[in-house]
C-alpha cells in the first residue's frame, strides 16, 4: 500500500515539475514527462502486485 502512495507522489512530482514557474522546480521541468511515465508505470505494477 505504501508503494502505491509513493507512485502517486511521483506522479504529483511530475505534474508539479511540468507547471513550474520561476522557482525550485524549474530544473525538473524538462524531465516532467519521464517522471510522470515512471510514476504511472510504477503505479500499474504496484496495483497489479496489490491485487494479485
PDBQT receptor file of N, H, CA, C and O in Angstrom, charges set to zero:
ATOM      1  N   UNK A   1       0.821  -1.196   0.000  1.00  0.00    +0.000 N 
ATOM      2  CA  UNK A   1       0.000   0.000   0.000  1.00  0.00    +0.000 C 
ATOM      3  C   UNK A   1       0.864   1.259   0.000  1.00  0.00    +0.000 C 
ATOM      4  O   UNK A   1       0.520   2.258  -0.633  1.00  0.00    +0.000 OA
ATOM      5  N   UNK A   2       1.974   1.204   0.706  1.00  0.00    +0.000 N 
ATOM      6  H   UNK A   2       2.254   0.393   1.220  1.00  0.00    +0.000 HD
ATOM      7  CA  UNK A   2       2.865   2.360   0.755  1.00  0.00    +0.000 C 
ATOM      8  C   UNK A   2       3.467   2.622  -0.627  1.00  0.00    +0.000 C 
ATOM      9  O   UNK A   2       3.679   3.774  -1.006  1.00  0.00    +0.000 OA
ATOM     10  N   UNK A   3       3.739   1.557  -1.375  1.00  0.00    +0.000 N 
ATOM     11  H   UNK A   3       3.567   0.621  -1.067  1.00  0.00    +0.000 HD
ATOM     12  CA  UNK A   3       4.320   1.739  -2.704  1.00  0.00    +0.000 C 
ATOM     13  C   UNK A   3       3.327   2.401  -3.661  1.00  0.00    +0.000 C 
ATOM     14  O   UNK A   3       3.737   3.135  -4.560  1.00  0.00    +0.000 OA
ATOM     15  N   UNK A   4       2.038   2.152  -3.481  1.00  0.00    +0.000 N 
ATOM     16  H   UNK A   4       1.706   1.555  -2.750  1.00  0.00    +0.000 HD
ATOM     17  CA  UNK A   4       1.024   2.811  -4.317  1.00  0.00    +0.000 C 
ATOM     18  C   UNK A   4       1.000   4.309  -4.017  1.00  0.00    +0.000 C 
ATOM     19  O   UNK A   4       0.923   5.132  -4.929  1.00  0.00    +0.000 OA
ATOM     20  N   UNK A   5       1.066   4.649  -2.751  1.00  0.00    +0.000 N 
ATOM     21  H   UNK A   5       1.129   3.981  -2.010  1.00  0.00    +0.000 HD
ATOM     22  CA  UNK A   5       1.092   6.069  -2.364  1.00  0.00    +0.000 C 
ATOM     23  C   UNK A   5       2.358   6.745  -2.875  1.00  0.00    +0.000 C 
ATOM     24  O   UNK A   5       2.326   7.901  -3.297  1.00  0.00    +0.000 OA
ATOM     25  N   UNK A   6       3.471   6.020  -2.834  1.00  0.00    +0.000 N 
ATOM     26  H   UNK A   6       3.497   5.081  -2.492  1.00  0.00    +0.000 HD
ATOM     27  CA  UNK A   6       4.721   6.569  -3.353  1.00  0.00    +0.000 C 
ATOM     28  C   UNK A   6       4.632   6.817  -4.855  1.00  0.00    +0.000 C 
ATOM     29  O   UNK A   6       5.126   7.832  -5.346  1.00  0.00    +0.000 OA
ATOM     30  N   UNK A   7       4.010   5.900  -5.584  1.00  0.00    +0.000 N 
ATOM     31  H   UNK A   7       3.609   5.076  -5.185  1.00  0.00    +0.000 HD
ATOM     32  CA  UNK A   7       3.841   6.093  -7.030  1.00  0.00    +0.000 C 
ATOM     33  C   UNK A   7       2.964   7.297  -7.330  1.00  0.00    +0.000 C 
ATOM     34  O   UNK A   7       3.234   8.046  -8.269  1.00  0.00    +0.000 OA
ATOM     35  N   UNK A   8       1.923   7.487  -6.545  1.00  0.00    +0.000 N 
ATOM     36  H   UNK A   8       1.703   6.878  -5.782  1.00  0.00    +0.000 HD
ATOM     37  CA  UNK A   8       1.067   8.665  -6.714  1.00  0.00    +0.000 C 
ATOM     38  C   UNK A   8       1.846   9.938  -6.423  1.00  0.00    +0.000 C 
ATOM     39  O   UNK A   8       1.652  10.954  -7.091  1.00  0.00    +0.000 OA
ATOM     40  N   UNK A   9       2.724   9.889  -5.434  1.00  0.00    +0.000 N 
ATOM     41  H   UNK A   9       2.882   9.064  -4.891  1.00  0.00    +0.000 HD
ATOM     42  CA  UNK A   9       3.554  11.052  -5.114  1.00  0.00    +0.000 C 
ATOM     43  C   UNK A   9       4.518  11.363  -6.256  1.00  0.00    +0.000 C 
ATOM     44  O   UNK A   9       4.776  12.533  -6.538  1.00  0.00    +0.000 OA
ATOM     45  N   UNK A  10       5.050  10.344  -6.914  1.00  0.00    +0.000 N 
ATOM     46  H   UNK A  10       4.840   9.394  -6.685  1.00  0.00    +0.000 HD
ATOM     47  CA  UNK A  10       5.947  10.568  -8.059  1.00  0.00    +0.000 C 
ATOM     48  C   UNK A  10       5.174  11.191  -9.221  1.00  0.00    +0.000 C 
ATOM     49  O   UNK A  10       5.695  12.068  -9.910  1.00  0.00    +0.000 OA
ATOM     50  N   UNK A  11       3.948  10.750  -9.439  1.00  0.00    +0.000 N 
ATOM     51  H   UNK A  11       3.525  10.038  -8.879  1.00  0.00    +0.000 HD
ATOM     52  CA  UNK A  11       3.106  11.351 -10.479  1.00  0.00    +0.000 C 
ATOM     53  C   UNK A  11       2.854  12.827 -10.153  1.00  0.00    +0.000 C 
ATOM     54  O   UNK A  11       2.926  13.682 -11.036  1.00  0.00    +0.000 OA
ATOM     55  N   UNK A  12       2.561  13.120  -8.891  1.00  0.00    +0.000 N 
ATOM     56  H   UNK A  12       2.502  12.426  -8.174  1.00  0.00    +0.000 HD
ATOM     57  CA  UNK A  12       2.348  14.512  -8.482  1.00  0.00    +0.000 C 
ATOM     58  C   UNK A  12       3.621  15.334  -8.677  1.00  0.00    +0.000 C 
ATOM     59  O   UNK A  12       3.553  16.501  -9.063  1.00  0.00    +0.000 OA
ATOM     60  N   UNK A  13       4.768  14.737  -8.415  1.00  0.00    +0.000 N 
ATOM     61  H   UNK A  13       4.822  13.789  -8.101  1.00  0.00    +0.000 HD
ATOM     62  CA  UNK A  13       6.041  15.422  -8.624  1.00  0.00    +0.000 C 
ATOM     63  C   UNK A  13       6.227  15.775 -10.096  1.00  0.00    +0.000 C 
ATOM     64  O   UNK A  13       6.679  16.872 -10.425  1.00  0.00    +0.000 OA
ATOM     65  N   UNK A  14       5.880  14.846 -10.973  1.00  0.00    +0.000 N 
ATOM     66  H   UNK A  14       5.513  13.955 -10.706  1.00  0.00    +0.000 HD
ATOM     67  CA  UNK A  14       5.976  15.124 -12.404  1.00  0.00    +0.000 C 
ATOM     68  C   UNK A  14       5.063  16.250 -12.844  1.00  0.00    +0.000 C 
ATOM     69  O   UNK A  14       5.447  17.087 -13.661  1.00  0.00    +0.000 OA
ATOM     70  N   UNK A  15       3.845  16.271 -12.297  1.00  0.00    +0.000 N 
ATOM     71  H   UNK A  15       3.533  15.591 -11.634  1.00  0.00    +0.000 HD
ATOM     72  CA  UNK A  15       2.915  17.354 -12.647  1.00  0.00    +0.000 C 
ATOM     73  C   UNK A  15       3.377  18.695 -12.091  1.00  0.00    +0.000 C 
ATOM     74  O   UNK A  15       3.235  19.723 -12.754  1.00  0.00    +0.000 OA
ATOM     75  N   UNK A  16       3.927  18.695 -10.881  1.00  0.00    +0.000 N 
ATOM     76  H   UNK A  16       4.042  17.860 -10.343  1.00  0.00    +0.000 HD
ATOM     77  CA  UNK A  16       4.446  19.945 -10.320  1.00  0.00    +0.000 C 
ATOM     78  C   UNK A  16       5.628  20.447 -11.135  1.00  0.00    +0.000 C 
ATOM     79  O   UNK A  16       5.792  21.653 -11.320  1.00  0.00    +0.000 OA
ATOM     80  N   UNK A  17       6.454  19.524 -11.626  1.00  0.00    +0.000 N 
ATOM     81  H   UNK A  17       6.321  18.544 -11.476  1.00  0.00    +0.000 HD
ATOM     82  CA  UNK A  17       7.601  19.926 -12.441  1.00  0.00    +0.000 C 
ATOM     83  C   UNK A  17       7.136  20.499 -13.779  1.00  0.00    +0.000 C 
ATOM     84  O   UNK A  17       7.760  21.421 -14.305  1.00  0.00    +0.000 OA
ATOM     85  N   UNK A  18       6.047  19.964 -14.333  1.00  0.00    +0.000 N 
ATOM     86  H   UNK A  18       5.540  19.216 -13.906  1.00  0.00    +0.000 HD
ATOM     87  CA  UNK A  18       5.545  20.470 -15.621  1.00  0.00    +0.000 C 
ATOM     88  C   UNK A  18       5.064  21.907 -15.507  1.00  0.00    +0.000 C 
ATOM     89  O   UNK A  18       5.345  22.732 -16.376  1.00  0.00    +0.000 OA
ATOM     90  N   UNK A  19       4.348  22.204 -14.447  1.00  0.00    +0.000 N 
ATOM     91  H   UNK A  19       4.120  21.534 -13.741  1.00  0.00    +0.000 HD
ATOM     92  CA  UNK A  19       3.765  23.533 -14.291  1.00  0.00    +0.000 C 
ATOM     93  C   UNK A  19       4.616  24.449 -13.417  1.00  0.00    +0.000 C 
ATOM     94  O   UNK A  19       4.093  25.378 -12.801  1.00  0.00    +0.000 OA
ATOM     95  N   UNK A  20       5.920  24.196 -13.359  1.00  0.00    +0.000 N 
ATOM     96  H   UNK A  20       6.344  23.442 -13.860  1.00  0.00    +0.000 HD
ATOM     97  CA  UNK A  20       6.820  25.004 -12.544  1.00  0.00    +0.000 C 
ATOM     98  C   UNK A  20       6.982  26.391 -13.150  1.00  0.00    +0.000 C 
ATOM     99  O   UNK A  20       7.048  26.562 -14.367  1.00  0.00    +0.000 OA
ATOM    100  N   UNK A  21       7.044  27.350 -12.276  1.00  0.00    +0.000 N 
ATOM    101  H   UNK A  21       6.991  27.211 -11.288  1.00  0.00    +0.000 HD
ATOM    102  CA  UNK A  21       7.363  28.700 -12.727  1.00  0.00    +0.000 C 
ATOM    103  C   UNK A  21       8.805  28.986 -12.326  1.00  0.00    +0.000 C 
ATOM    104  O   UNK A  21       9.623  28.066 -12.308  1.00  0.00    +0.000 OA
ATOM    105  N   UNK A  22       9.127  30.184 -12.015  1.00  0.00    +0.000 N 
ATOM    106  H   UNK A  22       8.462  30.931 -12.030  1.00  0.00    +0.000 HD
ATOM    107  CA  UNK A  22      10.494  30.544 -11.677  1.00  0.00    +0.000 C 
ATOM    108  C   UNK A  22      10.784  30.213 -10.212  1.00  0.00    +0.000 C 
ATOM    109  O   UNK A  22      10.973  31.112  -9.393  1.00  0.00    +0.000 OA
ATOM    110  N   UNK A  23      10.816  28.941  -9.895  1.00  0.00    +0.000 N 
ATOM    111  H   UNK A  23      10.662  28.211 -10.561  1.00  0.00    +0.000 HD
ATOM    112  CA  UNK A  23      11.111  28.532  -8.526  1.00  0.00    +0.000 C 
ATOM    113  C   UNK A  23      12.020  27.308  -8.545  1.00  0.00    +0.000 C 
ATOM    114  O   UNK A  23      12.659  27.041  -9.563  1.00  0.00    +0.000 OA
ATOM    115  N   UNK A  24      12.093  26.584  -7.484  1.00  0.00    +0.000 N 
ATOM    116  H   UNK A  24      11.575  26.801  -6.657  1.00  0.00    +0.000 HD
ATOM    117  CA  UNK A  24      12.999  25.458  -7.367  1.00  0.00    +0.000 C 
ATOM    118  C   UNK A  24      12.661  24.270  -8.244  1.00  0.00    +0.000 C 
ATOM    119  O   UNK A  24      13.503  23.393  -8.435  1.00  0.00    +0.000 OA
ATOM    120  N   UNK A  25      11.455  24.217  -8.784  1.00  0.00    +0.000 N 
ATOM    121  H   UNK A  25      10.771  24.930  -8.629  1.00  0.00    +0.000 HD
ATOM    122  CA  UNK A  25      11.053  23.099  -9.634  1.00  0.00    +0.000 C 
ATOM    123  C   UNK A  25      11.529  23.266 -11.075  1.00  0.00    +0.000 C 
ATOM    124  O   UNK A  25      11.431  22.326 -11.864  1.00  0.00    +0.000 OA
ATOM    125  N   UNK A  26      12.033  24.420 -11.426  1.00  0.00    +0.000 N 
ATOM    126  H   UNK A  26      12.113  25.183 -10.785  1.00  0.00    +0.000 HD
ATOM    127  CA  UNK A  26      12.387  24.720 -12.810  1.00  0.00    +0.000 C 
ATOM    128  C   UNK A  26      13.409  23.748 -13.421  1.00  0.00    +0.000 C 
ATOM    129  O   UNK A  26      13.250  23.395 -14.590  1.00  0.00    +0.000 OA
ATOM    130  N   UNK A  27      14.448  23.294 -12.702  1.00  0.00    +0.000 N 
ATOM    131  H   UNK A  27      14.577  23.580 -11.752  1.00  0.00    +0.000 HD
ATOM    132  CA  UNK A  27      15.374  22.332 -13.321  1.00  0.00    +0.000 C 
ATOM    133  C   UNK A  27      14.719  21.002 -13.702  1.00  0.00    +0.000 C 
ATOM    134  O   UNK A  27      15.193  20.320 -14.611  1.00  0.00    +0.000 OA
ATOM    135  N   UNK A  28      13.640  20.631 -13.021  1.00  0.00    +0.000 N 
ATOM    136  H   UNK A  28      13.255  21.185 -12.283  1.00  0.00    +0.000 HD
ATOM    137  CA  UNK A  28      12.957  19.380 -13.344  1.00  0.00    +0.000 C 
ATOM    138  C   UNK A  28      11.967  19.517 -14.493  1.00  0.00    +0.000 C 
ATOM    139  O   UNK A  28      11.397  18.525 -14.946  1.00  0.00    +0.000 OA
ATOM    140  N   UNK A  29      11.764  20.734 -14.960  1.00  0.00    +0.000 N 
ATOM    141  H   UNK A  29      12.227  21.540 -14.592  1.00  0.00    +0.000 HD
ATOM    142  CA  UNK A  29      10.716  20.972 -15.958  1.00  0.00    +0.000 C 
ATOM    143  C   UNK A  29      10.946  20.201 -17.257  1.00  0.00    +0.000 C 
ATOM    144  O   UNK A  29       9.987  19.740 -17.876  1.00  0.00    +0.000 OA
ATOM    145  N   UNK A  30      12.208  20.054 -17.678  1.00  0.00    +0.000 N 
ATOM    146  H   UNK A  30      12.987  20.428 -17.175  1.00  0.00    +0.000 HD
ATOM    147  CA  UNK A  30      12.449  19.349 -18.933  1.00  0.00    +0.000 C 
ATOM    148  C   UNK A  30      12.340  17.835 -18.792  1.00  0.00    +0.000 C 
ATOM    149  O   UNK A  30      12.339  17.127 -19.799  1.00  0.00    +0.000 OA
ATOM    150  N   UNK A  31      12.248  17.321 -17.562  1.00  0.00    +0.000 N 
ATOM    151  H   UNK A  31      12.249  17.896 -16.744  1.00  0.00    +0.000 HD
ATOM    152  CA  UNK A  31      12.133  15.878 -17.331  1.00  0.00    +0.000 C 
ATOM    153  C   UNK A  31      10.758  15.469 -16.810  1.00  0.00    +0.000 C 
ATOM    154  O   UNK A  31      10.589  14.335 -16.360  1.00  0.00    +0.000 OA
ATOM    155  N   UNK A  32       9.778  16.363 -16.859  1.00  0.00    +0.000 N 
ATOM    156  H   UNK A  32       9.916  17.283 -17.224  1.00  0.00    +0.000 HD
ATOM    157  CA  UNK A  32       8.485  16.071 -16.248  1.00  0.00    +0.000 C 
ATOM    158  C   UNK A  32       7.808  14.864 -16.879  1.00  0.00    +0.000 C 
ATOM    159  O   UNK A  32       7.151  14.095 -16.177  1.00  0.00    +0.000 OA
ATOM    160  N   UNK A  33       7.953  14.680 -18.181  1.00  0.00    +0.000 N 
ATOM    161  H   UNK A  33       8.487  15.305 -18.751  1.00  0.00    +0.000 HD
ATOM    162  CA  UNK A  33       7.281  13.551 -18.833  1.00  0.00    +0.000 C 
ATOM    163  C   UNK A  33       7.896  12.222 -18.411  1.00  0.00    +0.000 C 
ATOM    164  O   UNK A  33       7.177  11.238 -18.235  1.00  0.00    +0.000 OA
ATOM    165  N   UNK A  34       9.215  12.180 -18.249  1.00  0.00    +0.000 N 
ATOM    166  H   UNK A  34       9.799  12.979 -18.392  1.00  0.00    +0.000 HD
ATOM    167  CA  UNK A  34       9.866  10.948 -17.787  1.00  0.00    +0.000 C 
ATOM    168  C   UNK A  34       9.455  10.607 -16.358  1.00  0.00    +0.000 C 
ATOM    169  O   UNK A  34       9.228   9.442 -16.033  1.00  0.00    +0.000 OA
ATOM    170  N   UNK A  35       9.361  11.622 -15.511  1.00  0.00    +0.000 N 
ATOM    171  H   UNK A  35       9.546  12.568 -15.775  1.00  0.00    +0.000 HD
ATOM    172  CA  UNK A  35       8.941  11.407 -14.121  1.00  0.00    +0.000 C 
ATOM    173  C   UNK A  35       7.504  10.901 -14.088  1.00  0.00    +0.000 C 
ATOM    174  O   UNK A  35       7.179   9.980 -13.338  1.00  0.00    +0.000 OA
ATOM    175  N   UNK A  36       6.643  11.511 -14.907  1.00  0.00    +0.000 N 
ATOM    176  H   UNK A  36       6.907  12.259 -15.516  1.00  0.00    +0.000 HD
ATOM    177  CA  UNK A  36       5.236  11.116 -14.953  1.00  0.00    +0.000 C 
ATOM    178  C   UNK A  36       5.068   9.688 -15.479  1.00  0.00    +0.000 C 
ATOM    179  O   UNK A  36       4.307   8.905 -14.911  1.00  0.00    +0.000 OA
ATOM    180  N   UNK A  37       5.766   9.350 -16.548  1.00  0.00    +0.000 N 
ATOM    181  H   UNK A  37       6.384   9.987 -17.009  1.00  0.00    +0.000 HD
ATOM    182  CA  UNK A  37       5.679   7.994 -17.102  1.00  0.00    +0.000 C 
ATOM    183  C   UNK A  37       6.216   6.968 -16.109  1.00  0.00    +0.000 C 
ATOM    184  O   UNK A  37       5.633   5.896 -15.943  1.00  0.00    +0.000 OA
ATOM    185  N   UNK A  38       7.322   7.293 -15.453  1.00  0.00    +0.000 N 
ATOM    186  H   UNK A  38       7.796   8.163 -15.588  1.00  0.00    +0.000 HD
ATOM    187  CA  UNK A  38       7.868   6.385 -14.434  1.00  0.00    +0.000 C 
ATOM    188  C   UNK A  38       6.897   6.162 -13.291  1.00  0.00    +0.000 C 
ATOM    189  O   UNK A  38       6.758   5.043 -12.797  1.00  0.00    +0.000 OA
ATOM    190  N   UNK A  39       6.227   7.223 -12.868  1.00  0.00    +0.000 N 
ATOM    191  H   UNK A  39       6.340   8.132 -13.269  1.00  0.00    +0.000 HD
ATOM    192  CA  UNK A  39       5.234   7.096 -11.805  1.00  0.00    +0.000 C 
ATOM    193  C   UNK A  39       4.037   6.268 -12.227  1.00  0.00    +0.000 C 
ATOM    194  O   UNK A  39       3.518   5.474 -11.441  1.00  0.00    +0.000 OA
ATOM    195  N   UNK A  40       3.594   6.448 -13.469  1.00  0.00    +0.000 N 
ATOM    196  H   UNK A  40       4.015   7.093 -14.107  1.00  0.00    +0.000 HD
ATOM    197  CA  UNK A  40       2.457   5.672 -13.964  1.00  0.00    +0.000 C 
ATOM    198  C   UNK A  40       2.805   4.190 -14.093  1.00  0.00    +0.000 C 
ATOM    199  O   UNK A  40       2.002   3.327 -13.740  1.00  0.00    +0.000 OA
ATOM    200  N   UNK A  41       3.995   3.900 -14.597  1.00  0.00    +0.000 N 
ATOM    201  H   UNK A  41       4.648   4.601 -14.885  1.00  0.00    +0.000 HD
ATOM    202  CA  UNK A  41       4.420   2.500 -14.704  1.00  0.00    +0.000 C 
ATOM    203  C   UNK A  41       4.539   1.878 -13.322  1.00  0.00    +0.000 C 
ATOM    204  O   UNK A  41       4.111   0.745 -13.103  1.00  0.00    +0.000 OA
ATOM    205  N   UNK A  42       5.122   2.621 -12.396  1.00  0.00    +0.000 N 
ATOM    206  H   UNK A  42       5.469   3.542 -12.574  1.00  0.00    +0.000 HD
ATOM    207  CA  UNK A  42       5.229   2.121 -11.029  1.00  0.00    +0.000 C 
ATOM    208  C   UNK A  42       3.870   1.892 -10.392  1.00  0.00    +0.000 C 
ATOM    209  O   UNK A  42       3.684   0.921  -9.658  1.00  0.00    +0.000 OA
ATOM    210  N   UNK A  43       2.922   2.773 -10.664  1.00  0.00    +0.000 N 
ATOM    211  H   UNK A  43       3.073   3.561 -11.260  1.00  0.00    +0.000 HD
ATOM    212  CA  UNK A  43       1.576   2.627 -10.110  1.00  0.00    +0.000 C 
ATOM    213  C   UNK A  43       0.886   1.383 -10.663  1.00  0.00    +0.000 C 
ATOM    214  O   UNK A  43       0.237   0.649  -9.919  1.00  0.00    +0.000 OA
ATOM    215  N   UNK A  44       1.024   1.149 -11.952  1.00  0.00    +0.000 N 
ATOM    216  H   UNK A  44       1.551   1.745 -12.557  1.00  0.00    +0.000 HD
ATOM    217  CA  UNK A  44       0.407  -0.037 -12.554  1.00  0.00    +0.000 C 
ATOM    218  C   UNK A  44       1.013  -1.318 -11.966  1.00  0.00    +0.000 C 
ATOM    219  O   UNK A  44       0.288  -2.258 -11.643  1.00  0.00    +0.000 OA
ATOM    220  N   UNK A  45       2.317  -1.349 -11.833  1.00  0.00    +0.000 N 
ATOM    221  H   UNK A  45       2.906  -0.585 -12.096  1.00  0.00    +0.000 HD
ATOM    222  CA  UNK A  45       2.985  -2.524 -11.260  1.00  0.00    +0.000 C 
ATOM    223  C   UNK A  45       2.561  -2.736  -9.814  1.00  0.00    +0.000 C 
ATOM    224  O   UNK A  45       2.295  -3.865  -9.404  1.00  0.00    +0.000 OA
ATOM    225  N   UNK A  46       2.497  -1.654  -9.034  1.00  0.00    +0.000 N 
ATOM    226  H   UNK A  46       2.713  -0.736  -9.367  1.00  0.00    +0.000 HD
ATOM    227  CA  UNK A  46       2.123  -1.770  -7.624  1.00  0.00    +0.000 C 
ATOM    228  C   UNK A  46       0.677  -2.213  -7.453  1.00  0.00    +0.000 C 
ATOM    229  O   UNK A  46       0.378  -3.011  -6.566  1.00  0.00    +0.000 OA
ATOM    230  N   UNK A  47      -0.218  -1.711  -8.283  1.00  0.00    +0.000 N 
ATOM    231  H   UNK A  47       0.025  -1.062  -9.004  1.00  0.00    +0.000 HD
ATOM    232  CA  UNK A  47      -1.616  -2.136  -8.207  1.00  0.00    +0.000 C 
ATOM    233  C   UNK A  47      -1.745  -3.611  -8.597  1.00  0.00    +0.000 C 
ATOM    234  O   UNK A  47      -2.506  -4.355  -7.979  1.00  0.00    +0.000 OA
ATOM    235  N   UNK A  48      -1.002  -4.028  -9.621  1.00  0.00    +0.000 N 
ATOM    236  H   UNK A  48      -0.384  -3.424 -10.123  1.00  0.00    +0.000 HD
ATOM    237  CA  UNK A  48      -1.014  -5.423 -10.026  1.00  0.00    +0.000 C 
ATOM    238  C   UNK A  48      -0.541  -6.329  -8.883  1.00  0.00    +0.000 C 
ATOM    239  O   UNK A  48      -1.151  -7.362  -8.610  1.00  0.00    +0.000 OA
ATOM    240  N   UNK A  49       0.546  -5.934  -8.220  1.00  0.00    +0.000 N 
ATOM    241  H   UNK A  49       1.041  -5.094  -8.442  1.00  0.00    +0.000 HD
ATOM    242  CA  UNK A  49       1.055  -6.723  -7.096  1.00  0.00    +0.000 C 
ATOM    243  C   UNK A  49       0.082  -6.719  -5.925  1.00  0.00    +0.000 C 
ATOM    244  O   UNK A  49      -0.064  -7.724  -5.229  1.00  0.00    +0.000 OA
ATOM    245  N   UNK A  50      -0.575  -5.603  -5.711  1.00  0.00    +0.000 N 
ATOM    246  H   UNK A  50      -0.457  -4.787  -6.277  1.00  0.00    +0.000 HD
ATOM    247  CA  UNK A  50      -1.511  -5.493  -4.596  1.00  0.00    +0.000 C 
ATOM    248  C   UNK A  50      -2.749  -6.372  -4.812  1.00  0.00    +0.000 C 
ATOM    249  O   UNK A  50      -3.264  -6.980  -3.873  1.00  0.00    +0.000 OA
ATOM    250  N   UNK A  51      -3.213  -6.428  -6.056  1.00  0.00    +0.000 N 
ATOM    251  H   UNK A  51      -2.795  -5.934  -6.819  1.00  0.00    +0.000 HD
ATOM    252  CA  UNK A  51      -4.417  -7.212  -6.357  1.00  0.00    +0.000 C 
ATOM    253  C   UNK A  51      -4.136  -8.691  -6.580  1.00  0.00    +0.000 C 
ATOM    254  O   UNK A  51      -5.057  -9.507  -6.558  1.00  0.00    +0.000 OA
ATOM    255  N   UNK A  52      -2.886  -9.038  -6.792  1.00  0.00    +0.000 N 
ATOM    256  H   UNK A  52      -2.138  -8.375  -6.810  1.00  0.00    +0.000 HD
ATOM    257  CA  UNK A  52      -2.517 -10.424  -7.071  1.00  0.00    +0.000 C 
ATOM    258  C   UNK A  52      -2.639 -11.318  -5.870  1.00  0.00    +0.000 C 
ATOM    259  O   UNK A  52      -2.359 -12.514  -5.960  1.00  0.00    +0.000 OA
TER     260      UNK A  52
